[in-house]
Amino acid sequence: MRAEARSRTFRLALGAIVVALIAVVSGCGRTTMTTIRIGVLADCESSVFASDFERVIAGAELPLLRRGAQLRGSRPSAGVTSATVAGKRVELVVGCVREFSRASTLAALRLLVEQKKVDVVVGPMGPADGLVVRDYAKREPGVAFVYAGFDGAVTLIAPAPNVFRFRVTMAQWGAGLGAYAYHELGWRTAVTIGNIEPGPVGFIAEFCSLGGKIVKRLWQGGNDLGALAADIPKTGVDGVFLPTSLYDTESFVAAWAKRHPDLGRWLVAGDGILTVGLTKGRTDERLLGVVASNPTPWAPTHAWTAFATEFSRAFPAIADNLQDPLDPYDATEAVLEALEQVHGDLSHGELRLMHALARLRFDSPEGPRRLDSHHQAIGVIYLGKMVRGKNGELTVRQIRVVPNVDQTFGGYFSGTTPAVSRTQPACKRGHVPSWAR
């Protein structure tokens, strides 16, 4: 009887050990010991942005190629093989969205998370679907979401603890311009131009914090941006801020230059206007002296050159535009670096991975980045000025590097700040960002 009891006790103990081992192998997350699934949201349907689909997928694949993966075919959408990180196989799973469609984004998120069982979601890169990602992430606390769009509210207002962003917002994009206009150009009053995107937000925060006044806020209602120049008061205006997110900037430049030929004194802008100015004929001359901001360095750094070289080598057919793949590259590279730090551990609701993402010091091709307490990137912005080169050619010279740009602009914005609109943010003095003093 004693022998039978001992045998029965041994069998029960052995069974408990086997059950425990199975639980360890299975883990508490969605992944197995051998495969980590990363969902990538990309626009593959809309007439406006679907042409960038291959570049977006290529940007997400490049970090895997750097770690030894190989392309399956000539197009990025064919996928990669032999992708591993921290000793585990990595699979990219693409989810299709239509830009500016919140319903499409939600459907793609549900497909990736609930049916495809991905462990991490990267993207999307559009301006109108960030709040969908934030709100859906709150329903799936055991999945990490690395958002790659520029909607500032996602990480500023009621943020989700499992949403991370390693790119700067459109508001951060404008850092340095308000201080340049106030200190260097002597502006005390300004007019801003915007549309549905938060283009003027960063300029307003910085310029107003120093004591500047926004005398009028104009909004693009159609394609004729130049017509807005007629709505700018004839007096009491020191200059105009023109963001990069607007269409038909050439017509505004032409109209504003008729009133003020010295645009370097009367205009500050987003980066696109100088890039376009290098290729648009007579517009070039008008832009001499104009200063613009850019999250990408005007003077290529070692990190940017390395990224450009690697991307061009891997995807020569689509290497003519490096901006589209940059955001998915940053997001995926950050995920892989965090996975390496935790040795691929996705147990306990991906707790270790999320802690690693929150603490990650990330070197983007655009500069060093770290996350604030809301998991939003604190990054670097660069100011460039249109000048003549040694041979008389037009070029952009980098004139300032603006470090440690955070989404609050030194406390100007907070989680209770009203949503961006035609009257918000308010123009108020105080909370001057450190880089603007």
ABEGO torsion letter per residue (X at the ends): XAAAAAAAAAAAAAAAAAAAAAAAAAEABABBAABBBBBBBBBAABAAAAAAAAAAAAAAAAAAAAAGBBBABABAAAEBBGBBBGGBBBBBBBBBBBBGBAAAAAAAAAAAAAAAGBABBBOBABAAAAAAAAAAAAABAABBBBBABABAAAAABGBBAABBBABBBAAAAABGAAAAAAAAAGBABBBBBBBABAAAAAAAAAAAAAGBBBABBBBBABABAAAAAAABBABGBAEBBBBAABBGAAAAAAAAAAABABAAAABBBBAAAAAAAAAAEAAAAAABGBBBBBABBABBBAAAAAAAAAAAAABAAAAABAAAAAAAAAAAAAAAAAAAAAGGBABGGGAAAAAAAAABBBBBAAEBBBBBAAGBBBBBBBBBBBBBBAAGBBBBBBABBBBGBBAAGGGABBAABBBBBAAOBBBBBEGBBAAAX
